[in-house]
């Protein structure tokens, strides 16, 4: 069974949306906004946010692949 490239568009859009939501969530949860507001910026705090954002991106990529394969009918839907 082949995967149609056009079937990857919708999952890609959902993955980008997932990444943005997770990135904003990581920023809010880390308290980095308070740090930026007070002007007391530490490199380690920024590094932690970027690491969290990187894992959010990795999660979004995995979600994109899984959604594309499910939409293409290549694998069964785990939970829908």
Residue, then its C-alpha position, 0 to 999 in steps of 0.5 A: x500500500x503506497x502513501x499519497x503525498x497529498x494525504x500528508x498535508x492535513x497531518x502536517x497542519x495538525x503537527x504544526x498546530x500541536x508544536x505551537x501549542x506545546x511551545x507556548x505551553x512550555x514557555x508559560x509553564x517554565x515561568x520564563x515570561x516572569x523572568x523576561x519581565x523582571x529583566x533577570x535573564x539566565x542562560x540556563x532558563x532559556x536553555x531549558x525552554x529551548x530543550x522543552x520546545x525541542x521535545x515539543x517539536x519531536x512530539x509533533x513530528x511523531x504525531x504528524x507521522x502517525x496521523x498521516x499513516x492513519x489517514x492513509x489507511x496504512x495503519x489502524x487508528x490507535x484512538x480516534 
